[in-house]
Amino acid sequence: MFWLISCTGAFDLGGGNLHKEIILASASPRRQDLLDALGIKYKSVPAELDEHFFPGELPRKAAERVAREKAEAVARNFEHGLILAADTIVVCDGKVLGKPQDEDDAFLMLSHLSGKSHEVITAVCIKDIDQAESEVESEVTRVYFRSLSPMEIRTYISSGEAMDKAGAYGIQGLGSVFVERIDGCYFNVVGLPISRVYGMLARRGTNILRNE
């Protein structure tokens, strides 16, 4: 069973429905799974973008900028619809951990996360092409890892799960065995803060609770 719980307040459900096409600016199977679980009809069009941070840029602001740039890049290919773009990063001890470059890099990342807490930040951008307007919000979840042995880390990396994820782990898969607890939105760690996305879409007249 899939539960949608909002801790950020109520939204006006009104009579809105899914009258605008939603374009997901991502090829992430985790984000697609989350939208599929909600019954949202969408088109997946990955953003061709060089994701990078500027020197001195704050992690949260950087994620928000990248999410906006992803939405802008995909929007150029459409005349109508809502672009849904997101960017997820992991921050530990002030260091931003993206996707590992190779297995050695993944080992270093997981070793750094071992026995500590870290933040997972997902920035979301909704771009309304018809209205030429964009809205960007971000969610932060704190994740606590237990202490990991080198053998556990190597075994996990050999599964292949670590290689395409920020911070080199997936909380929805085998990586869940590393997590002692979280403070905040679980879905945010997976890749989309569902309650926040719901509110952003609702403000655009797209009510996913009335998918008709």
C-alpha distance (Angstrom), angle and dihedral (degrees) to the residues before:
residue distance angle dihedral
M1 . . .
F2 3.82 . .
W3 3.80 115.8 .
L4 3.80 123.0 -160.7
I5 3.80 108.5 -160.0
S6 3.79 123.9 176.0
C7 3.79 121.2 -157.8
T8 3.79 92.5 171.8
G9 3.81 99.5 73.0
A10 3.78 138.6 -88.9
F11 3.77 125.3 -51.9
D12 3.79 128.6 -147.8
L13 3.79 104.2 -105.3
G14 3.77 92.8 -173.2
G15 3.78 116.3 157.0
G16 3.75 97.5 -57.2
N17 3.78 120.9 135.1
L18 3.76 140.3 176.5
H19 3.80 96.3 -71.8
K20 3.79 95.0 139.1
E21 3.77 123.7 68.7
I22 3.80 112.6 -113.5
I23 3.79 117.3 -142.1
L24 3.79 115.5 -164.9
A25 3.80 108.2 -149.0
S26 3.79 92.4 -150.4
A27 3.78 143.5 75.2
S28 3.81 92.0 -153.6
P29 3.81 109.9 134.9
R30 3.82 89.2 -153.7
R31 3.80 92.7 58.5
Q32 3.78 90.9 43.8
D33 3.82 90.7 51.5
L34 3.81 90.8 52.5
L35 3.81 93.0 50.7
D36 3.81 91.1 44.2
A37 3.82 90.0 53.2
L38 3.80 88.7 56.2
G39 3.80 91.9 50.1
I40 3.79 92.5 -118.6
K41 3.77 116.4 159.6
Y42 3.78 110.8 -140.0
K43 3.76 145.7 149.7
S44 3.80 118.8 -121.7
V45 3.81 114.4 -139.1
P46 3.83 113.6 164.0
A47 3.79 116.7 -139.9
E48 3.78 114.5 -118.2
L49 3.77 97.2 -141.0
D50 3.78 138.7 142.8
E51 3.79 100.8 -127.8
H52 3.79 110.6 -151.3
F53 3.77 140.4 144.0
F54 3.77 126.1 -127.4
P55 3.81 120.1 -125.7
G56 3.80 110.2 -86.9
E57 3.80 93.1 9.2
L58 3.80 113.4 145.3
P59 3.83 111.4 -117.0
R60 3.81 96.0 -123.8
K61 3.79 92.8 47.6
A62 3.80 90.1 46.6
A63 3.80 92.5 52.9
E64 3.81 90.3 48.6
R65 3.79 91.3 50.3
V66 3.80 93.0 49.2
A67 3.81 91.5 48.6
R68 3.79 90.0 52.2
E69 3.81 91.7 47.8
K70 3.82 90.7 50.6
A71 3.80 90.3 52.7
E72 3.80 92.1 47.8
A73 3.81 92.3 49.0
V74 3.80 93.8 52.9
A75 3.81 94.3 40.1
R76 3.80 90.2 65.4
N77 3.80 88.5 71.8
F78 3.82 95.9 55.3
E79 3.80 138.4 58.8
H80 3.81 97.5 -162.2
G81 3.79 140.5 23.4
L82 3.78 142.8 54.5
I83 3.78 120.2 -65.8
L84 3.81 114.9 -148.5
A85 3.80 112.0 -163.2
A86 3.79 130.6 169.0
D87 3.77 141.0 179.6
T88 3.81 124.7 -162.1
I89 3.79 125.5 -163.5
V90 3.79 135.9 172.3
V91 3.80 120.1 -137.0
C92 3.82 122.4 -166.3
D93 3.81 124.3 170.2
G94 3.79 88.6 -12.2
K95 3.80 92.5 -55.9
V96 3.80 120.4 121.0
L97 3.80 113.9 -134.7
G98 3.78 115.6 -161.0
K99 3.78 128.1 173.2
P100 3.83 112.3 -42.1
Q101 3.77 117.2 -106.0
D102 3.80 93.8 -144.9
E103 3.81 141.4 -16.5
D104 3.80 93.5 -78.8
D105 3.79 89.6 53.3
A106 3.81 90.1 49.2
F107 3.81 89.9 51.4
L108 3.81 91.1 52.7
M109 3.81 91.8 48.7
L110 3.79 95.2 50.0
S111 3.79 91.3 44.3
H112 3.79 88.2 53.6
L113 3.83 91.5 50.5
S114 3.82 93.7 46.6
G115 3.81 114.0 117.2
K116 3.82 93.1 -1.6
S117 3.76 141.4 93.6
H118 3.77 122.5 -116.2
E119 3.78 138.9 179.4
V120 3.78 125.7 -112.7
I121 3.79 111.5 -157.3
T122 3.79 122.1 -168.5
A123 3.78 118.2 -175.9
V124 3.79 118.2 -162.0
C125 3.79 128.0 -161.4
I126 3.80 123.8 -168.1
K127 3.80 111.8 -167.5
D128 3.79 117.6 -168.5
I129 3.79 103.1 -154.8
D130 3.80 94.2 -169.7
Q131 3.80 92.8 53.5
A132 3.82 94.5 35.6
E133 3.80 88.6 -130.7
S134 3.79 133.5 130.2
E135 3.79 132.9 -164.0
V136 3.80 124.0 -165.9
E137 3.81 127.2 -168.2
S138 3.78 133.8 161.9
E139 3.80 137.4 -153.0
V140 3.81 128.4 -152.2
T141 3.82 125.0 -155.3
R142 3.79 124.3 -178.8
V143 3.80 114.7 -140.1
Y144 3.80 124.3 -164.4
F145 3.81 119.2 -151.9
R146 3.78 124.4 -161.1
S147 3.80 117.8 -134.3
L148 3.80 110.7 -74.6
S149 3.79 127.4 -151.6
P150 3.81 120.0 -134.0
M151 3.82 88.8 -116.1
E152 3.81 91.7 54.4
I153 3.79 90.9 50.0
R154 3.81 93.6 48.2
T155 3.80 92.2 46.7
Y156 3.79 91.2 50.1
I157 3.79 92.5 48.7
S158 3.80 90.4 51.0
S159 3.83 88.2 61.1
G160 3.80 88.4 67.8
E161 3.79 93.2 -129.8
A162 3.78 95.3 113.2
M163 3.77 100.2 59.1
D164 3.81 104.0 78.6
K165 3.78 100.7 37.4
A166 3.79 134.6 88.7
G167 3.79 109.0 -106.7
A168 3.83 89.8 16.2
Y169 3.80 96.8 -92.2
G170 3.79 141.6 88.5
I171 3.79 117.4 -143.8
Q172 3.80 91.2 -161.8
G173 3.81 92.6 58.1
L174 3.79 138.5 32.4
G175 3.78 89.5 -36.6
S176 3.80 88.0 73.2
V177 3.83 89.6 81.2
F178 3.82 88.7 68.5
V179 3.82 94.4 56.3
E180 3.80 119.7 91.8
R181 3.79 95.5 178.9
I182 3.78 144.6 -34.8
D183 3.79 135.3 -137.2
G184 3.78 110.1 -147.3
C185 3.78 138.6 8.7
Y186 3.81 116.0 -3.2
F187 3.81 93.0 -160.7
N188 3.79 89.0 56.1
V189 3.80 88.8 64.1
V190 3.81 90.4 49.7
G191 3.80 89.7 54.9
L192 3.82 111.8 -87.6
P193 3.83 128.4 57.3
I194 3.80 93.8 -137.7
S195 3.80 99.3 -165.6
R196 3.80 91.0 50.1
V197 3.81 92.4 46.8
Y198 3.80 89.1 49.8
G199 3.80 91.3 54.9
M200 3.79 93.2 46.5
L201 3.81 91.8 51.1
A202 3.81 91.8 44.8
R203 3.78 90.5 56.3
R204 3.80 87.0 56.0
G205 3.80 91.3 54.4
T206 3.80 93.9 -102.3
N207 3.77 109.0 125.8
I208 3.80 111.1 -172.6
L209 3.81 90.6 -168.7
R210 3.80 88.2 66.2
N211 3.80 100.7 48.6
E212 3.79 98.3 170.0
